[in-house]
Amino acid sequence: MPYEVPPLPYDYAALEPYIDAETMKLHHDKHHQAYVNNLNAAIEKHPDLGKHTAEDLLRNLNSVPEDIRTTVRNNGGGHANHTMFWTIMQKGGGGEPTGKIAAQIRKDFGDFAAFTKQFNETTAKQFGSGWGWVVWDNGKLTIVTTANQDSPLSQGKYPILGNDVWEHAYYLKYQNRRPDYLTAWWNTVNWNEINKRFEHAQK
Ligand code: MN3
């Protein structure tokens, strides 16, 4: 099988109390696995595509054969988005940003509080399932949302960080209180990893 769910880089309870262990277990072991299973099943029809990363498929969705394009968009997106998501969180994460991303946030948003406020407000308003993103777009950090599992990569934008606002990401602990989840989530972020993504985006 060309695509696999990467192991979580910490245990299920590592992000407590902000994200509960049960949510992490279902989210990683069931939801992410389902995207990978669906992606692998689609690629069986065009095995040559399996040599590409999910990110590359999403960057070039129009080159993906039409009979599997929607499946790749949804499930390749689900795979790439979640693979990023696990790595940009850590036990004992959060706090003020560090490194080069801290300077870029000050440049583009003024300060960290203004940045998180804009991210949380924008992402809270995403109707239905989707993601909130900070993307690198034309030399600037920009906050956007996408529906479903759509990746900013398909719009030529590199995702520096993203938060999952499908109900499966937060409903067990936060029920309908998406804004509370969004606020709490910043206590999990891994600024070292986000800085690595920022460096990669600039290449
Ligand atoms: Mn999810």
py3Dmol code that shows the C-alpha trace and the ligand (Angstrom):
import py3Dmol

protein = """\
ATOM      1  CA  MET A   1       0.000   0.000   0.000  1.00  0.00           C
ATOM      2  CA  PRO A   2       1.596   3.291  -1.048  1.00  0.00           C
ATOM      3  CA  TYR A   3       0.131   5.422   1.755  1.00  0.00           C
ATOM      4  CA  GLU A   4       0.263   4.783   5.513  1.00  0.00           C
ATOM      5  CA  VAL A   5      -0.895   6.561   8.638  1.00  0.00           C
ATOM      6  CA  PRO A   6       2.243   7.763  10.423  1.00  0.00           C
ATOM      7  CA  PRO A   7       2.429   6.847  14.102  1.00  0.00           C
ATOM      8  CA  LEU A   8       1.456   9.616  16.504  1.00  0.00           C
ATOM      9  CA  PRO A   9       4.682  11.244  17.735  1.00  0.00           C
ATOM     10  CA  TYR A  10       3.319  11.226  21.342  1.00  0.00           C
ATOM     11  CA  ASP A  11       0.793   9.231  23.326  1.00  0.00           C
ATOM     12  CA  TYR A  12      -2.962   9.695  23.047  1.00  0.00           C
ATOM     13  CA  ALA A  13      -3.144  11.606  26.335  1.00  0.00           C
ATOM     14  CA  ALA A  14      -0.207  13.919  25.599  1.00  0.00           C
ATOM     15  CA  LEU A  15      -2.399  16.868  24.631  1.00  0.00           C
ATOM     16  CA  GLU A  16      -4.669  16.676  27.680  1.00  0.00           C
ATOM     17  CA  PRO A  17      -6.452  18.678  28.960  1.00  0.00           C
ATOM     18  CA  TYR A  18      -6.827  20.564  25.661  1.00  0.00           C
ATOM     19  CA  ILE A  19      -7.507  17.524  23.486  1.00  0.00           C
ATOM     20  CA  ASP A  20      -8.671  14.388  25.274  1.00  0.00           C
ATOM     21  CA  ALA A  21      -7.116  10.969  24.735  1.00  0.00           C
ATOM     22  CA  GLU A  22     -10.321   9.397  23.417  1.00  0.00           C
ATOM     23  CA  THR A  23     -10.614  12.045  20.699  1.00  0.00           C
ATOM     24  CA  MET A  24      -6.983  11.561  19.726  1.00  0.00           C
ATOM     25  CA  LYS A  25      -7.377   7.784  19.531  1.00  0.00           C
ATOM     26  CA  LEU A  26     -10.487   7.921  17.337  1.00  0.00           C
ATOM     27  CA  HIS A  27      -9.142  10.762  15.254  1.00  0.00           C
ATOM     28  CA  HIS A  28      -5.773   9.174  14.517  1.00  0.00           C
ATOM     29  CA  ASP A  29      -6.620   5.460  14.469  1.00  0.00           C
ATOM     30  CA  LYS A  30     -10.058   5.584  12.821  1.00  0.00           C
ATOM     31  CA  HIS A  31     -10.553   8.842  10.918  1.00  0.00           C
ATOM     32  CA  HIS A  32      -7.046   9.236   9.526  1.00  0.00           C
ATOM     33  CA  GLN A  33      -6.885   5.506   8.766  1.00  0.00           C
ATOM     34  CA  ALA A  34     -10.126   5.726   6.781  1.00  0.00           C
ATOM     35  CA  TYR A  35      -8.714   8.506   4.570  1.00  0.00           C
ATOM     36  CA  VAL A  36      -5.614   6.412   3.924  1.00  0.00           C
ATOM     37  CA  ASN A  37      -7.644   3.290   3.148  1.00  0.00           C
ATOM     38  CA  ASN A  38      -9.832   5.196   0.696  1.00  0.00           C
ATOM     39  CA  LEU A  39      -6.809   6.824  -0.946  1.00  0.00           C
ATOM     40  CA  ASN A  40      -5.038   3.478  -1.365  1.00  0.00           C
ATOM     41  CA  ALA A  41      -8.180   1.916  -2.840  1.00  0.00           C
ATOM     42  CA  ALA A  42      -8.453   4.733  -5.399  1.00  0.00           C
ATOM     43  CA  ILE A  43      -4.766   4.522  -6.334  1.00  0.00           C
ATOM     44  CA  GLU A  44      -5.177   0.809  -7.111  1.00  0.00           C
ATOM     45  CA  LYS A  45      -6.961   1.936 -10.284  1.00  0.00           C
ATOM     46  CA  HIS A  46      -3.916   4.009 -11.322  1.00  0.00           C
ATOM     47  CA  PRO A  47      -0.959   2.394  -9.521  1.00  0.00           C
ATOM     48  CA  ASP A  48       1.639   4.647 -11.191  1.00  0.00           C
ATOM     49  CA  LEU A  49       0.283   7.560  -9.124  1.00  0.00           C
ATOM     50  CA  GLY A  50       1.338   5.803  -5.926  1.00  0.00           C
ATOM     51  CA  LYS A  51       4.925   6.952  -6.385  1.00  0.00           C
ATOM     52  CA  HIS A  52       3.831  10.536  -5.667  1.00  0.00           C
ATOM     53  CA  THR A  53       3.337  11.932  -2.188  1.00  0.00           C
ATOM     54  CA  ALA A  54      -0.193  12.928  -1.248  1.00  0.00           C
ATOM     55  CA  GLU A  55       1.046  16.538  -1.202  1.00  0.00           C
ATOM     56  CA  ASP A  56       2.229  16.266  -4.788  1.00  0.00           C
ATOM     57  CA  LEU A  57      -1.102  14.795  -5.895  1.00  0.00           C
ATOM     58  CA  LEU A  58      -2.911  17.692  -4.223  1.00  0.00           C
ATOM     59  CA  ARG A  59      -0.626  20.274  -5.846  1.00  0.00           C
ATOM     60  CA  ASN A  60      -1.478  18.796  -9.244  1.00  0.00           C
ATOM     61  CA  LEU A  61      -5.071  17.677  -8.817  1.00  0.00           C
ATOM     62  CA  ASN A  62      -5.884  18.483 -12.432  1.00  0.00           C
ATOM     63  CA  SER A  63      -3.334  15.870 -13.539  1.00  0.00           C
ATOM     64  CA  VAL A  64      -5.066  13.181 -11.470  1.00  0.00           C
ATOM     65  CA  PRO A  65      -7.360  11.042 -13.661  1.00  0.00           C
ATOM     66  CA  GLU A  66     -10.904  12.289 -13.460  1.00  0.00           C
ATOM     67  CA  ASP A  67     -12.381   8.989 -12.235  1.00  0.00           C
ATOM     68  CA  ILE A  68     -10.448   9.266  -8.956  1.00  0.00           C
ATOM     69  CA  ARG A  69      -9.881  13.043  -8.719  1.00  0.00           C
ATOM     70  CA  THR A  70     -12.601  13.724  -6.147  1.00  0.00           C
ATOM     71  CA  THR A  71     -11.520  10.744  -4.062  1.00  0.00           C
ATOM     72  CA  VAL A  72      -7.911  11.943  -4.116  1.00  0.00           C
ATOM     73  CA  ARG A  73      -9.006  15.492  -3.277  1.00  0.00           C
ATOM     74  CA  ASN A  74     -11.011  14.295  -0.257  1.00  0.00           C
ATOM     75  CA  ASN A  75      -8.895  11.396   0.985  1.00  0.00           C
ATOM     76  CA  GLY A  76      -5.455  12.522  -0.174  1.00  0.00           C
ATOM     77  CA  GLY A  77      -6.397  15.808   1.474  1.00  0.00           C
ATOM     78  CA  GLY A  78      -7.472  13.971   4.606  1.00  0.00           C
ATOM     79  CA  HIS A  79      -4.161  12.098   4.664  1.00  0.00           C
ATOM     80  CA  ALA A  80      -1.924  15.130   4.065  1.00  0.00           C
ATOM     81  CA  ASN A  81      -3.857  17.419   6.397  1.00  0.00           C
ATOM     82  CA  HIS A  82      -3.821  15.002   9.325  1.00  0.00           C
ATOM     83  CA  THR A  83      -0.182  14.038   8.764  1.00  0.00           C
ATOM     84  CA  MET A  84       0.677  17.717   9.198  1.00  0.00           C
ATOM     85  CA  PHE A  85      -1.752  18.149  12.107  1.00  0.00           C
ATOM     86  CA  TRP A  86      -0.159  15.501  14.361  1.00  0.00           C
ATOM     87  CA  THR A  87       3.299  17.002  13.933  1.00  0.00           C
ATOM     88  CA  ILE A  88       2.399  20.615  14.681  1.00  0.00           C
ATOM     89  CA  MET A  89       1.189  19.680  18.168  1.00  0.00           C
ATOM     90  CA  GLN A  90       3.213  18.401  21.107  1.00  0.00           C
ATOM     91  CA  LYS A  91       3.043  17.645  24.801  1.00  0.00           C
ATOM     92  CA  GLY A  92       3.769  20.843  26.695  1.00  0.00           C
ATOM     93  CA  GLY A  93       3.278  22.929  23.564  1.00  0.00           C
ATOM     94  CA  GLY A  94       1.844  26.377  23.111  1.00  0.00           C
ATOM     95  CA  GLY A  95       3.062  29.645  24.513  1.00  0.00           C
ATOM     96  CA  GLU A  96       4.277  32.572  22.470  1.00  0.00           C
ATOM     97  CA  PRO A  97       5.721  31.744  19.060  1.00  0.00           C
ATOM     98  CA  THR A  98       9.484  31.433  18.729  1.00  0.00           C
ATOM     99  CA  GLY A  99      12.013  31.814  15.945  1.00  0.00           C
ATOM    100  CA  LYS A 100      11.417  33.296  12.529  1.00  0.00           C
ATOM    101  CA  ILE A 101       7.670  32.635  12.549  1.00  0.00           C
ATOM    102  CA  ALA A 102       7.370  34.936  15.585  1.00  0.00           C
ATOM    103  CA  ALA A 103       8.899  37.818  13.640  1.00  0.00           C
ATOM    104  CA  GLN A 104       6.710  37.111  10.603  1.00  0.00           C
ATOM    105  CA  ILE A 105       3.566  37.036  12.759  1.00  0.00           C
ATOM    106  CA  ARG A 106       4.514  40.442  14.204  1.00  0.00           C
ATOM    107  CA  LYS A 107       5.107  41.757  10.697  1.00  0.00           C
ATOM    108  CA  ASP A 108       1.852  40.488   9.204  1.00  0.00           C
ATOM    109  CA  PHE A 109      -0.543  40.698  12.182  1.00  0.00           C
ATOM    110  CA  GLY A 110       0.960  43.108  14.735  1.00  0.00           C
ATOM    111  CA  ASP A 111       1.154  40.719  17.662  1.00  0.00           C
ATOM    112  CA  PHE A 112       0.376  37.154  18.656  1.00  0.00           C
ATOM    113  CA  ALA A 113      -2.930  38.040  20.324  1.00  0.00           C
ATOM    114  CA  ALA A 114      -4.212  39.791  17.193  1.00  0.00           C
ATOM    115  CA  PHE A 115      -3.052  36.837  15.093  1.00  0.00           C
ATOM    116  CA  THR A 116      -4.818  34.164  17.173  1.00  0.00           C
ATOM    117  CA  LYS A 117      -7.942  36.339  17.443  1.00  0.00           C
ATOM    118  CA  GLN A 118      -8.170  36.612  13.659  1.00  0.00           C
ATOM    119  CA  PHE A 119      -7.435  32.900  13.181  1.00  0.00           C
ATOM    120  CA  ASN A 120     -10.010  31.811  15.761  1.00  0.00           C
ATOM    121  CA  GLU A 121     -12.732  34.153  14.498  1.00  0.00           C
ATOM    122  CA  THR A 122     -12.191  33.203  10.857  1.00  0.00           C
ATOM    123  CA  THR A 123     -12.055  29.480  11.584  1.00  0.00           C
ATOM    124  CA  ALA A 124     -15.059  29.534  13.940  1.00  0.00           C
ATOM    125  CA  LYS A 125     -17.122  30.819  11.003  1.00  0.00           C
ATOM    126  CA  GLN A 126     -16.147  28.010   8.602  1.00  0.00           C
ATOM    127  CA  PHE A 127     -19.580  26.562   7.838  1.00  0.00           C
ATOM    128  CA  GLY A 128     -19.674  22.834   8.392  1.00  0.00           C
ATOM    129  CA  SER A 129     -16.583  20.657   8.227  1.00  0.00           C
ATOM    130  CA  GLY A 130     -13.232  22.064   7.248  1.00  0.00           C
ATOM    131  CA  TRP A 131      -9.946  23.529   8.350  1.00  0.00           C
ATOM    132  CA  GLY A 132      -8.484  26.861   9.399  1.00  0.00           C
ATOM    133  CA  TRP A 133      -5.053  27.577   7.938  1.00  0.00           C
ATOM    134  CA  VAL A 134      -2.133  29.919   8.096  1.00  0.00           C
ATOM    135  CA  VAL A 135      -0.659  29.786   4.618  1.00  0.00           C
ATOM    136  CA  TRP A 136       2.419  31.286   3.022  1.00  0.00           C
ATOM    137  CA  ASP A 137       1.125  33.159   0.013  1.00  0.00           C
ATOM    138  CA  ASN A 138       3.152  35.660  -1.990  1.00  0.00           C
ATOM    139  CA  GLY A 139       5.592  36.436   0.794  1.00  0.00           C
ATOM    140  CA  LYS A 140       2.964  36.903   3.451  1.00  0.00           C
ATOM    141  CA  LEU A 141       1.200  34.868   6.133  1.00  0.00           C
ATOM    142  CA  THR A 142      -2.514  34.718   5.414  1.00  0.00           C
ATOM    143  CA  ILE A 143      -5.395  33.134   7.323  1.00  0.00           C
ATOM    144  CA  VAL A 144      -7.829  31.131   5.203  1.00  0.00           C
ATOM    145  CA  THR A 145     -10.302  28.309   5.638  1.00  0.00           C
ATOM    146  CA  THR A 146     -11.119  25.373   3.391  1.00  0.00           C
ATOM    147  CA  ALA A 147     -14.162  23.118   3.326  1.00  0.00           C
ATOM    148  CA  ASN A 148     -14.026  19.373   3.854  1.00  0.00           C
ATOM    149  CA  GLN A 149     -10.437  18.099   3.393  1.00  0.00           C
ATOM    150  CA  ASP A 150      -9.451  20.594   0.706  1.00  0.00           C
ATOM    151  CA  SER A 151      -5.778  21.482   0.974  1.00  0.00           C
ATOM    152  CA  PRO A 152      -4.324  24.957   0.400  1.00  0.00           C
ATOM    153  CA  LEU A 153      -1.709  23.122  -1.704  1.00  0.00           C
ATOM    154  CA  SER A 154      -4.364  22.740  -4.416  1.00  0.00           C
ATOM    155  CA  GLN A 155      -4.580  26.550  -4.526  1.00  0.00           C
ATOM    156  CA  GLY A 156      -0.806  26.980  -4.735  1.00  0.00           C
ATOM    157  CA  LYS A 157      -0.514  28.032  -1.077  1.00  0.00           C
ATOM    158  CA  TYR A 158       1.737  26.297   1.432  1.00  0.00           C
ATOM    159  CA  PRO A 159       0.107  25.436   4.782  1.00  0.00           C
ATOM    160  CA  ILE A 160       2.326  26.607   7.648  1.00  0.00           C
ATOM    161  CA  LEU A 161      -0.193  25.381  10.211  1.00  0.00           C
ATOM    162  CA  GLY A 162      -3.785  24.215  10.230  1.00  0.00           C
ATOM    163  CA  ASN A 163      -6.450  23.323  12.740  1.00  0.00           C
ATOM    164  CA  ASP A 164      -9.115  20.729  12.077  1.00  0.00           C
ATOM    165  CA  VAL A 165     -12.647  21.945  12.781  1.00  0.00           C
ATOM    166  CA  TRP A 166     -14.527  18.825  11.739  1.00  0.00           C
ATOM    167  CA  GLU A 167     -16.719  17.920  14.700  1.00  0.00           C
ATOM    168  CA  HIS A 168     -14.735  14.668  15.109  1.00  0.00           C
ATOM    169  CA  ALA A 169     -11.784  16.831  16.194  1.00  0.00           C
ATOM    170  CA  TYR A 170     -13.508  18.349  19.203  1.00  0.00           C
ATOM    171  CA  TYR A 171     -17.086  17.199  19.787  1.00  0.00           C
ATOM    172  CA  LEU A 172     -16.456  14.635  22.568  1.00  0.00           C
ATOM    173  CA  LYS A 173     -14.916  17.279  24.825  1.00  0.00           C
ATOM    174  CA  TYR A 174     -16.290  20.593  23.543  1.00  0.00           C
ATOM    175  CA  GLN A 175     -19.626  19.542  21.970  1.00  0.00           C
ATOM    176  CA  ASN A 176     -20.899  22.557  20.004  1.00  0.00           C
ATOM    177  CA  ARG A 177     -18.369  24.980  21.500  1.00  0.00           C
ATOM    178  CA  ARG A 178     -16.012  25.243  18.537  1.00  0.00           C
ATOM    179  CA  PRO A 179     -14.649  28.637  19.695  1.00  0.00           C
ATOM    180  CA  ASP A 180     -13.572  27.110  23.037  1.00  0.00           C
ATOM    181  CA  TYR A 181     -11.719  24.356  21.200  1.00  0.00           C
ATOM    182  CA  LEU A 182     -10.038  26.900  18.926  1.00  0.00           C
ATOM    183  CA  THR A 183      -8.845  28.942  21.910  1.00  0.00           C
ATOM    184  CA  ALA A 184      -7.599  25.880  23.799  1.00  0.00           C
ATOM    185  CA  TRP A 185      -5.822  24.417  20.771  1.00  0.00           C
ATOM    186  CA  TRP A 186      -3.073  27.054  20.848  1.00  0.00           C
ATOM    187  CA  ASN A 187      -1.850  25.385  24.067  1.00  0.00           C
ATOM    188  CA  THR A 188      -0.812  22.349  22.029  1.00  0.00           C
ATOM    189  CA  VAL A 189       1.124  23.909  19.174  1.00  0.00           C
ATOM    190  CA  ASN A 190       4.700  22.920  18.398  1.00  0.00           C
ATOM    191  CA  TRP A 191       6.461  26.112  17.335  1.00  0.00           C
ATOM    192  CA  ASN A 192       9.659  24.268  16.385  1.00  0.00           C
ATOM    193  CA  GLU A 193       7.788  22.228  13.824  1.00  0.00           C
ATOM    194  CA  ILE A 194       5.856  25.272  12.609  1.00  0.00           C
ATOM    195  CA  ASN A 195       9.177  27.075  12.136  1.00  0.00           C
ATOM    196  CA  LYS A 196      10.424  24.136  10.070  1.00  0.00           C
ATOM    197  CA  ARG A 197       7.364  24.387   7.857  1.00  0.00           C
ATOM    198  CA  PHE A 198       7.858  28.140   7.548  1.00  0.00           C
ATOM    199  CA  GLU A 199      11.467  27.617   6.444  1.00  0.00           C
ATOM    200  CA  HIS A 200      10.353  24.977   3.940  1.00  0.00           C
ATOM    201  CA  ALA A 201       7.672  27.302   2.536  1.00  0.00           C
ATOM    202  CA  GLN A 202      10.252  29.951   1.748  1.00  0.00           C
ATOM    203  CA  LYS A 203      12.368  27.618  -0.410  1.00  0.00           C
TER     204      LYS A 203
END
"""
ligand_1 = """\
1
MN3
Mn -9.859 15.239 11.310
"""
view = py3Dmol.view(width=600, height=400)
view.addModel(protein, "pdb")
view.setStyle({"model": 0}, {"cartoon": {"style": "trace"}})
view.addModel(ligand_1, "xyz")
view.setStyle({"model": 1}, {"stick": {}})
view.zoomTo()
view.show()
